[in-house]
């Protein structure tokens, strides 16, 4: 899973793959694509899934919404999310969440 997490100085980039599901949760790790899999209940229409993703990750990692940003993949299932938090903190939260 560490391959999906990239240290960027004061922040971290996580590489994710989005799936549509019945609830919001981190569903696993895609070792082939090296991405954290996240299921969202919101469909990707008019940016709603992206907003849902940011809201979910904000709550999951215990950071403010302004501390998260989609840096690539806004119109794709595969995205890069910048989180203004330490890599070790992010990794620990992900390991506890899975």
C-alpha positions, -999 to 999 in steps of 0.1 A, spaced: 0 0 0 29 23 6 34 26 -32 1 46 -34 14 72 -9 38 99 -20 56 123 4 55 159 -8 73 179 19 46 191 43 19 171 26 11 138 10 -3 126 -23 -24 95 -23 -32 77 -55 -67 63 -56 -91 44 -77 -128 52 -73 -157 27 -76 -194 33 -72 -209 14 -43 -237 15 -17 -217 35 9 -185 55 13 -155 35 25 -119 24 17 -124 -10 1 -88 -21 -4 -56 -18 -23 -51 -25 -60 -15 -39 -61 -14 -40 -98 -22 -3 -103 -7 6 -69 -38 25 -59 -60 27 -28 -96 17 -38 -124 38 -25 -161 32 -29 -184 61 -31 -222 61 -31 -224 93 -52 -224 89 -90 -199 109 -111 -223 135 -123 -216 173 -123 -186 168 -99 -208 153 -71 -185 122 -67 -155 144 -64 -171 165 -37 -182 134 -19 -147 120 -21 -132 152 -6 -158 152 21 -153 115 29 -115 118 30 -117 149 52 -136 130 78 -116 98 74 -82 115 79 -95 141 104 -84 171 84 -103 201 70 -118 201 36 -94 229 26 -65 206 34 -75 183 5 -72 189 -32 -77 167 -63 -44 173 -82 -52 151 -112 -79 129 -125 -110 151 -119 -128 133 -147 -113 99 -142 -117 70 -118 -80 72 -110 -71 103 -91 -43 119 -71 -53 136 -39 -31 160 -21 -36 160 17 -19 186 39 -7 160 64 23 139 72 29 107 52 33 85 83 0 98 97 -18 91 64 -3 56 62 -13 48 98 -49 60 93 -51 39 61 -37 8 78 -62 12 107 -91 18 83 -85 -14 63 
